[in-house]
Amino acid sequence: MRLPILLSLLAPALFACASPPAPLTEGAGNTLAPAELVRAHLRAAEQGDWVTAEAHLADDFEMQMKGMPFWVSIGRPNGLDMHKARKTAFPDFQFNEQVVREEGNAVTIAVYLTGTHTGPLDYPIDEVPKMGPTGRTIDLPAEYFTYYVEKDRIRRIFGEIPEGHGPPALKKQLGVED
């Protein structure tokens, strides 16, 4: 098969994977406002309350990320791994989220992570090197996440990390890169 034909067949599937799903305007079965549940989930993660944070995730939870410069898909078993590693490295971290949009069962937030690097850094991604505490504070630029809430549980998160944000900004603020 020729490359142009193969690309034309794969392009719609790849585009669908890299795009957030449409929000549900009805039928999500929520009794709580989605933004309220998302905030409760984020507060639990900030406090290191992993039982509560995990209870907010649906059994079929999935997270998809684009940016950093890779594409990642994460299921429920690993849904809190990054938060746990962050809490260890930055025990005082905060999301400092701002709701950007609410539509149906979807809540889009901008996250501005802050914290002090007083613990070992061991993120579950290769883009951030493992390192001991530096004592430096971080105040990262925005990362964007759309949470899809169904039956009062977070069913899906779609994240977008703008170029230069996420791991590159973290490394720069920790003095790993100029």
C-alpha positions, 0 to 999 in steps of 0.5 A: 500500500502506498504511503499517501493512501495509508495516511489518508486511512489513518488520519481520521483515527489519529485525529480522533485520538488527539481530540477531546470528546464532545461533552454530554448535555444530558444523560450523564447521570450526575447529581453533583455539579461536575466542577464541584466534583473536580475540585473535590478530587483536586483537593484530595490529591493536594492533601494526599488523600488517595482513597478519596481521590481514587473514589472520584474515578470511574471504574473505566477511567481513562486519561489522555494527554497530548503535548510534552512532546508525546501522547500518553493514555493512562487507565485507572490503575495508574490514574494517580501515579503522577499526583503521588509522585508530585506529592512526594517531591512537592509536599505543599503542591497546589493546583491553583486551578481556574475553571475555563469552561463548563459545558454539560458533563465537561469541565475545562480547567487551567492548572498553575502548579506551585510547590516547594521541591523538598522531597525526592523527584521520581515522576513516572515519565522519562521526560523529568529526571530523577533527583533529590530535593533542591529546595526550589519553588515552582510556579508553572505556566498553565496546563489544560485539562477537560474532565468528563464526569458521569454518574458523579465519577470522573470518567475521562480526562483529556489534557493538553500541555502547551509547548514549553510548559509541563516537564520543560518548564518544571526542569527549567524552574528546578535548574535542570535546563536553562 
